[in-house]
Amino acid sequence: MTPEETGAALDDCRDRIDVIDRRIVMLLNERARVVEKIGDLKQTMQMRVYEPKREEAVFANITAHNGGPLRPEALKRIYERVIDEMRTLQRDRMAAKGHEAK
């Protein structure tokens, strides 16, 4: 492969990553909207934000459907961060509505 071909292939890969990243952002925001709804329901029922059993179910779901190349541990670390941010979103939303989020 010539340097020009390599450069073109690299540009193509980066363009594809940009498109994928935009899809990921769209999906994360879609997930966040569902999390907001869950927070509203939890607030109505005066439930806590943090649900360890549900988080374990999420981890089990993502690792069971992982086709690689990411290792299960890597996916869990990524989702730990996603869940943490979603939990913050719920807490902030509940606090804004006057509920003591735990």
Beta strands, then each sheet from edge to edge (+ up, - down):
end
